[in-house]
Amino acid sequence: MDYISVIKQPIIAELDDFIELFEKTLSHSDGLLGQALEHIRQRTGKRMRPMLILLMAKNYGQICDATLHAAVGLELLHTASLIHDDVVDESAERRGQSSVNEAYNNKVAVLVGDYMLSTALLHMSFTHSEPIIRNLAELGRTLSNGEILQLSNIQNQEISEQVYYQVIKQKTAALFETCAAVGVQSVGATDVQIQSAKKFGQNIGIIFQIRDDIFDYYDKSEIGKPTGNDMAEGKLTLPVIYALNSTGDQDMMALAQKVKFGTINSDEIARLVQFTKANGGIEYADKCMWNFHAESIAYLDNEVQDEDVKRSLRAYLDFVIERKL
């Protein structure tokens, strides 16, 4: 099934308006900045987050200029955070393309990220909505806090699902949650509708991150990272956390601690990956995703009246959980 076409169907015209505005934003006459922005513009994704904003707005009203500027602002913030993440992680590649820090250098990457953050704030000001502007500011704080929490968690000997969810709610899930919130805020939704939308967005973000984490246990060159890359970076994700805690295997627990302290080698990572697969880690993570999916379907049944929008959001959910990369 072509999920993306189904997702776009109710918002084709508005999505084109967003793309035009976003690409205009990533244009600059100055040499180096213009080149760096063009490099970023070549890395066009599926527009999952802007599409969520547009669909959530359409569910509660009529997509307007405030919706489009909010979508551009969120996408700029997201892109800037990825640029800064690549500097922090010393990543040379992002989704099959050289990262900004690899193509230029860390100084250029940080400054371009800062430029995009400032431009994000500018577009949020064009919404003339204090709640939307506040949401973007809070998102920036939450994303940064999530990154710092993840770094501090590396040194924490505790291996728990609670800490895992704490981190992903402040990273990936927070972004989807804010997309859902500003979408409905841009068309004047009620406080109750905003809270319901935020929970829906958060669930999507959790599913999205768990799916990404499962990818790390398989060799997928198109994802742009090798098997076990998260462990190589000191991260223990849901599949291995479950396998460790359900078996209590002390040898594997010792390897997990080596992951946290950055002393693990590639052969040991391979052993930990195989242990996770053999002890139900992937199946458990998959079950958790489908639980969040069921909760999200309940939202669609209760809150979405337009059948085209409901079909689109259902396809959105199904794509996030069933995607291959």
C-alpha positions in Angstrom: 0.0 0.0 0.0 1.2 3.5 -0.9 0.7 5.0 2.6 2.3 8.4 1.7 -0.2 9.1 -1.1 -3.1 8.2 1.2 -1.7 10.5 3.9 -1.3 13.4 1.5 -4.7 13.1 -0.2 -6.7 15.6 2.0 -3.9 18.1 2.2 -2.3 18.1 -1.3 -2.7 21.8 -2.0 -1.7 22.9 1.5 1.3 20.6 1.5 2.5 22.3 -1.8 2.1 25.7 -0.1 4.2 24.5 2.8 7.0 23.1 0.6 7.1 26.4 -1.3 7.4 28.4 1.9 9.9 26.1 3.5 12.2 26.0 0.4 12.0 29.8 0.2 13.2 29.9 3.8 16.2 27.7 2.9 17.4 30.1 0.3 20.1 32.7 0.9 22.2 35.0 -1.3 25.4 34.8 0.9 27.9 32.3 -0.4 28.8 29.9 2.4 25.4 30.1 4.2 23.6 29.7 0.9 25.7 26.6 0.0 25.0 25.0 3.4 21.3 25.7 3.2 21.2 24.3 -0.3 23.0 21.2 1.0 20.3 20.8 3.7 17.5 21.4 1.1 18.8 18.5 -1.0 18.0 16.2 2.0 14.3 16.3 1.6 12.4 13.7 3.7 8.9 12.5 3.6 7.5 15.6 5.4 6.0 13.5 8.1 5.9 16.2 10.8 4.5 19.0 8.6 1.9 16.6 7.3 0.8 15.8 10.8 0.5 19.5 11.6 -1.7 20.1 8.5 -3.9 17.0 9.1 -4.5 17.9 12.8 -5.4 21.5 11.8 -7.8 20.2 9.1 -9.5 17.9 11.6 -10.6 20.9 13.7 -10.9 23.7 11.2 -9.5 25.3 8.0 -5.7 25.3 7.4 -4.6 28.9 7.3 -1.4 31.0 7.1 -0.8 30.4 10.9 -0.8 26.7 10.2 1.7 27.0 7.4 4.1 29.2 9.4 3.8 26.9 12.4 4.7 23.9 10.2 7.7 25.7 8.7 8.9 26.8 12.2 8.6 23.3 13.6 10.4 21.8 10.6 13.2 24.3 10.9 13.6 23.6 14.6 13.7 19.9 13.9 16.3 20.3 11.1 18.4 22.5 13.3 18.3 20.0 16.1 19.5 17.2 13.7 22.4 19.4 12.6 23.5 20.0 16.2 23.0 16.3 17.0 25.4 15.4 14.2 28.0 17.7 15.7 27.5 16.2 19.2 27.6 12.7 17.9 30.4 13.4 15.4 28.2 11.8 12.7 29.5 11.9 9.1 26.2 10.9 7.5 22.5 11.7 7.8 20.1 9.5 5.9 22.5 8.6 3.1 23.9 12.1 2.7 27.0 13.7 4.3 26.1 15.7 7.4 26.7 19.5 7.4 29.6 19.1 9.8 31.2 16.5 7.5 30.5 18.6 4.3 31.8 21.8 5.9 33.0 21.7 9.5 31.6 21.9 13.1 31.8 25.7 13.3 29.7 26.1 10.1 27.2 23.4 11.2 26.6 25.0 14.6 26.2 28.4 13.1 23.9 27.2 10.4 21.8 25.4 13.0 21.6 28.6 15.0 20.5 30.5 11.9 17.7 28.0 11.4 16.6 28.2 15.0 16.3 31.9 14.7 14.4 31.6 11.5 12.1 29.1 13.2 11.3 31.7 15.8 10.6 34.3 13.1 8.1 32.0 11.4 6.4 31.3 14.7 6.0 35.0 15.3 4.1 35.2 12.0 1.4 33.0 13.5 0.5 35.9 15.9 -0.2 33.2 18.5 1.4 33.3 21.9 0.5 29.7 22.7 2.1 28.4 19.5 5.3 30.5 20.1 5.4 29.2 23.6 5.1 25.6 22.4 8.0 26.0 20.1 10.2 27.5 22.9 9.2 24.7 25.2 10.0 22.1 22.5 13.5 23.5 22.1 14.1 23.2 25.9 12.6 19.7 26.0 14.7 18.4 23.1 17.9 19.8 24.7 17.0 18.4 28.1 16.3 15.0 26.4 19.7 14.9 24.9 21.4 15.8 28.2 19.2 13.2 30.0 20.4 10.6 27.5 24.1 11.6 28.0 23.7 11.4 31.8 21.9 8.1 31.5 25.0 6.6 29.9 26.7 6.8 33.3 23.6 5.5 35.2 24.0 1.8 36.0 20.3 1.3 36.2 18.8 -0.3 33.1 15.0 0.3 33.1 12.2 0.9 30.7 11.1 3.9 32.8 14.3 5.8 32.0 14.1 4.7 28.3 10.6 6.2 28.0 11.6 9.3 29.9 14.3 9.9 27.3 12.3 9.2 24.1 9.3 11.3 25.4 11.6 14.3 25.6 13.2 13.6 22.3 11.3 12.1 19.4 7.8 12.0 21.1 8.0 15.7 22.1 8.4 16.7 18.5 5.4 14.8 17.3 3.4 16.0 20.3 4.2 19.6 19.6 3.3 19.2 15.9 -0.1 17.9 16.9 -0.6 20.7 19.4 0.4 23.6 17.1 -1.7 22.2 14.3 -4.9 22.3 16.3 -4.0 25.5 18.0 -3.6 27.3 14.7 -7.3 26.7 14.0 -8.6 27.7 17.4 -9.2 24.3 19.0 -10.3 24.0 22.6 -8.0 23.2 25.5 -9.6 19.7 25.8 -9.0 19.1 22.0 -5.4 20.3 22.4 -4.7 17.9 25.2 -6.2 15.0 23.3 -4.2 15.9 20.2 -0.9 16.2 22.2 -1.4 12.7 23.6 -2.1 11.4 20.1 1.1 13.0 18.8 3.1 11.7 21.7 2.0 8.1 21.0 3.0 8.5 17.3 6.4 9.7 18.4 6.9 6.8 20.8 5.9 4.3 18.1 8.3 6.1 15.7 11.3 5.9 18.1 10.7 2.2 19.0 10.5 1.3 15.3 13.8 3.2 14.8 15.4 1.3 17.7 14.3 -2.1 16.3 16.0 -1.1 13.0 19.3 -1.0 14.9 19.2 -4.8 15.4 19.3 -5.4 11.7 21.7 -4.5 8.8 20.0 -1.8 6.8 22.4 0.2 4.8 19.7 2.6 3.5 19.1 3.7 7.1 22.6 5.1 7.1 23.9 3.3 10.2 25.4 -0.2 10.9 23.8 -2.9 13.1 24.3 -2.1 16.8 25.2 1.5 16.2 23.1 2.7 19.2 25.1 0.4 21.5 28.3 1.7 19.9 27.1 5.2 20.9 26.4 4.1 24.5 22.6 3.7 24.1 20.5 0.8 25.4 17.1 0.7 23.8 13.8 -1.1 24.5 14.6 -4.5 22.9 17.8 -5.1 24.9 16.4 -3.6 28.1 13.6 -6.1 28.0 15.9 -9.1 27.2 18.3 -8.1 30.0 15.6 -7.6 32.7 13.5 -10.6 31.7 16.5 -13.1 31.8 18.7 -11.5 34.5 21.7 -12.8 32.5 24.8 -11.5 34.4 27.2 -12.0 31.5 25.0 -9.9 29.2 24.4 -7.4 31.9 28.2 -6.9 32.2 28.3 -6.3 28.4 25.4 -3.8 28.8 27.5 -1.9 31.4 30.4 -1.8 28.9 28.0 -0.2 26.4 27.2 2.5 28.9 30.9 3.2 29.6 31.9 3.1 25.9 34.3 0.2 26.4 32.5 -2.4 24.3 33.9 -3.8 21.1 32.2 -4.8 17.9 32.2 -8.5 18.7 30.6 -7.9 22.1 28.0 -5.7 20.5 27.2 -8.6 18.0 26.8 -11.0 21.0 24.4 -8.5 22.7 22.4 -8.0 19.6 22.1 -11.8 19.1 21.1 -12.2 22.8 18.4 -9.6 22.4 16.9 -11.4 19.4 17.1 -14.8 21.0 15.3 -13.6 24.2 12.2 -11.9 22.8 13.5 -8.3 22.8 12.3 -7.6 19.3 8.9 -9.2 19.8 8.4 -7.3 23.1 9.2 -4.0 21.5 6.9 -4.8 18.6 4.0 -5.6 21.1 4.6 -2.2 22.9 4.3 -0.4 19.5 1.0 -2.0 18.8 -0.3 -1.1 22.2 0.4 2.6 21.5 -1.1 2.1 18.0 -4.4 0.8 19.6 -4.6 3.8 21.9 -4.1 6.1 18.9 -6.8 4.4 16.9 -9.2 5.1 19.8 -8.4 8.8 19.3 -9.2 8.6 15.7 -12.6 6.9 16.4 -13.5 9.5 19.1 -12.1 12.8 17.7 -11.9 12.6 13.9 -15.2 13.1 12.1 -14.0 13.8 8.5 -13.6 10.4 6.8 -10.9 11.6 4.5 -8.8 13.0 7.4 -9.5 9.8 9.4 -8.3 7.6 6.5 -5.2 9.8 6.2 -4.3 9.7 9.9 -4.9 6.0 10.0 -2.5 5.6 7.1 -0.1 7.8 8.9 -0.2 5.6 12.0 0.2 2.4 9.9 3.1 3.8 8.0 5.0 4.8 11.2 4.6 1.3 12.7 5.1 -0.7 9.5 7.8 1.3 7.7 11.0 -0.4 6.6 13.4 2.5 7.1 
